[in-house]
Amino acid sequence: MENTTPSSLDKALNLEYESASDVWVTNGYTLRKLIGIMGMSLPLLLWLYLFLENRLLSPLDSISHYFFTQAGTIFTIILSLLAIFLIVYKGEEPIDFYVSLAAGVFALLVLLVPTSNLCNVCGEEGLSYCVTVLEPSQAREIVHYFSAGLFLLCLAYMSFFLFTKSDKQPENRGKGKITRNRIYRLCGVIIVVSILVIGLGDGANLMDEEFYTRYHLTFWMEALAVEAFGLSWLIKGNTLFKDK
């Protein structure tokens, strides 16, 4: 077959045809980009769907509560794909694989062990978008919260400690790598701070409950953490701040 010059889109998607037996998503850069894109798009897609379907402007109490709504399919598909991609991600060293594997397993637990119910009965007055109700279970909620926290902590660890590694000494690293490392560490800090705010406000109840609930701080902290994690993976996927 005649060789053709790859387009800019081909390069962005890491489409390589040197070996016909290769699968597109086995490319490390491709996996990182997909993980980053899905992570960053998750909160927006969930909110947008309920806004278009029900004109619901305010976000729900948390991202996980969208599981019980008409947007539950989007939540399930994206989180399932994220979990699978994290599980199969090999990384550059064994530690990358094991931490990513743990993150993927915790993501599956977040999906398989849902959070507290959004409503008491399907289609409850004022909550017409609520279409799923489970038997209440405190144990299920605890497992869900810990799984969600550990999922984000694994991603924070990868961003702060693993993505910043280099085979070059600090004085020999280019400006691009220095900039990327600063962003990786910032993303890691943002994720950890978001978890702490949720823990203090929703877990330990050390924040004003009315203020915390009114401004949907759990949702916004989760969204902030997910956006930070997605950004770090997009950068690691050579999408942004590439070396010139």
Summary of the structure (lengths in Angstrom):
residues: 244
radius of gyration: 19.7
end to end distance: 32.0
largest distance: 66.7
contacts: 736
relative contact order: 0.14
helix: 66%
strand: 1%
